[in-house]
Amino acid sequence: MVKHLWAPWRMSYLQCKDERCDDCIFCVADKNDEDYERLVLHRGRLAFVMMNKFPYTNGHLLIAPYRHIADISDIEDEEMLEMHQLLKLSRKVLEKYCKPQGFNIGMNIGPIAGAGIADHLHLHLVPRWVGDTNFMPVFAEVRVIPQHLQETYRLLSQCFADFQKEGCN
C-alpha cells in the first residue's frame, strides 16, 4: 500500500501566479517589507542571509550579495568579504540553534554545476548530522524536513537578532 507524505505548504511554490515568481529570489535590496515572505534572516551592507525554501536539511541557509551578478570574477572584494563574514555569523547562529555535527559550504557556479539560480551568485551553508539523509530521496524523491519553514525562520531570526545585540559577528 502506498503511503502519503503531506506537505501542503509547498503548493504555494508550485502554483505561483504572482509576478514575484519571475523575480530573482536574491534581488531583495529594496524589499525590506517582504523579509518574512522571502525568508531573509539578516541584512548586511552589501550582502544578506536567507533561508532556502527547498532545503536539503533544516537550517539550510543562502548568503548572497545584493548586486545581481552571476560570475564570481565579477564580485567586488568588499562584497566577498562581507559574504564570508556573514558565513561566519551564520555558522555561529546555526551552531547555537541547531547544534549540527558538521557543515557543507559551497557555491554552484553555472547550471551544469547544479546552480538552480545561476544568474545570482550565492553561497550555501548546510548544517549536517549523522543520519540526516535517509532512503526517502532515493526511493520517493522526497526530503523529510523535521520543522516547518516559518517555525525555523522565527527561531533563526531571533538568534540573528540576539547575536547582533551581543555584537557577536
C-alpha positions, -999 to 999 in steps of 0.1 A, spaced: 0 0 0 13 35 -9 17 59 20 13 97 16 36 123 29 16 156 31 34 189 26 6 214 19 28 245 24 47 236 -8 17 241 -30 21 279 -30 55 275 -46 43 250 -72 13 271 -83 28 306 -80 7 331 -101 23 362 -86 46 384 -106 72 379 -79 76 343 -91 95 357 -121 118 378 -99 152 366 -89 147 354 -53 180 371 -44 171 405 -56 158 418 -23 177 450 -18 147 474 -16 121 448 -4 126 450 34 89 447 39 90 412 23 117 397 45 93 373 63 78 360 30 112 358 13 128 342 45 155 369 48 171 364 82 198 391 83 208 421 62 243 434 59 255 464 39 264 445 7 251 410 13 224 392 32 214 358 47 182 340 38 167 305 43 164 281 14 127 275 7 137 240 -6 163 230 19 185 199 19 183 199 57 167 220 84 186 253 87 199 253 51 210 290 46 219 310 15 242 341 15 242 364 -15 253 399 -25 226 424 -32 241 430 -66 227 407 -93 258 391 -106 264 355 -119 301 352 -122 324 350 -92 350 370 -111 326 400 -112 322 402 -74 339 431 -56 363 423 -28 341 441 -2 311 420 -13 330 388 -10 345 398 24 310 406 37 296 373 24 323 354 43 317 375 74 280 366 71 290 329 66 309 330 99 280 347 117 255 322 102 276 293 113 277 306 149 239 310 148 233 275 134 258 260 160 238 277 188 204 269 175 208 235 156 239 220 172 250 204 139 278 179 138 292 194 106 285 217 76 286 217 38 296 251 25 298 259 -12 288 276 -44 274 261 -76 286 282 -105 265 276 -136 236 253 -143 259 223 -152 274 226 -117 240 224 -101 231 261 -97 193 263 -95 195 301 -98 226 306 -119 221 343 -126 227 355 -90 258 343 -72 251 327 -37 267 306 -11 251 276 6 256 268 43 240 234 51 241 220 86 247 182 88 240 155 114 247 118 114 217 101 98 203 133 83 199 116 49 178 85 45 161 64 19 133 90 11 152 109 -16 163 77 -32 130 58 -33 104 86 -32 123 117 -44 112 134 -12 132 151 15 120 150 51 125 183 70 116 180 107 104 215 112 81 239 93 100 267 74 82 295 93 90 280 127 127 277 117 126 313 104 111 325 137 138 308 157 167 317 135 157 353 130 156 356 168 191 341 170 205 365 144 189 394 164 204 381 197 239 378 181 236 413 167 227 427 201 256 409 217 280 421 190 290 385 181 297 388 144 
